């Protein structure tokens, strides 16, 4: 028949979701702590053993065998232990007696406190043992609360924290939101296991690809490198270990279904899957996708590379705020300098062949007059005459004389050009005089007497055509058909109509 203590232990194990042996050990430790305070123990150490089948409890007083005794009531030397038990050595436990199992009220309270403490410690140990194996894995959890910049995540049996350094700046977290988290670290503390999760770790992207792409999980396709800017963009370099398997196509999936699932888990983060290559030149060229590189120059000593791209793809290769180039450098571990083709052509110096061609052109376009000044023909002929020729020596090859310059023809051409300029200048002067004459003809001469002679309209027989009275002026204004008179007459008529 089971005792009441065993029934209580079984019920407690079920409520706490703990194995029964752990609860039994906790009860034994609690009873031992309670019986140590019993005067019957006489200060000795107490060990309690409980039978898990029927619940019977046995309480024993013991002493520990040590080299140097510090507490005579609880410890004894090896020589003293030989008197109680033959063959006892240091580290053994010698039983000195038994106590009756009859705990009192005070002992029961002490046992209760010890039991609760031991059960909490057991729960923490179980949680720690469960999550220590999940370090480096991806778990689906629910955000429990957001306090300041710290996010608390509910993992079921435990709570995890996500510090600000592990949060994506492009994501907004709210309570009740269910996401996938990467378990970065599982530690043991006084208050229990401390679990740190992340949404920015590069291995989060690796684990998501392993879930969505079976070829990566089985090892047919291998992820060689990952460069990530959380929430914005990532680059993944993959390689196939089996001939005939397209690594990039397998990761993208039919109509992009596989990579789209990963993008959705990362809340819209853009992902570039590129082909990994052992050749650094090809790998660097692939890492700048979607831009296409024309040429890649490597400097292995400094681990740097200069990439030439078409001018129309220069901004695409660099990316917004240099993001594409920065991720490519992080993915390949090379310093990458991106330049346009036109920029490199302008900076390149002229080749020796180009310099030779320019020199030849300069010689061909040199005026004949300059040639004549540099090498006079007469002087050259005199030197040739004065130089003695040795008949025994091999005769020098004949050199064709340079053509003589026709000075009279050159002078005639210059005179003709000068005469043409003079004729053109004279033509311009005549045109200027004609223009001035036309302007003077159109100008009104205010000093002329005829300007001031106005016809009075024949109102008087003895009128000689001059203006003598105010009435003549009035008549002139009414009868004048000119612009000024018409305007005045019109205004006078308008004024009369107004009256």
Order of alpha helices (4+ residues) and beta strands (2+ residues): alpha-alpha-beta-beta-beta-alpha-beta-alpha-beta-beta-beta-beta-beta-alpha-alpha-beta-beta-alpha-alpha-beta-alpha-beta-beta-alpha-alpha-beta-alpha-alpha-alpha-alpha-alpha-alpha-alpha
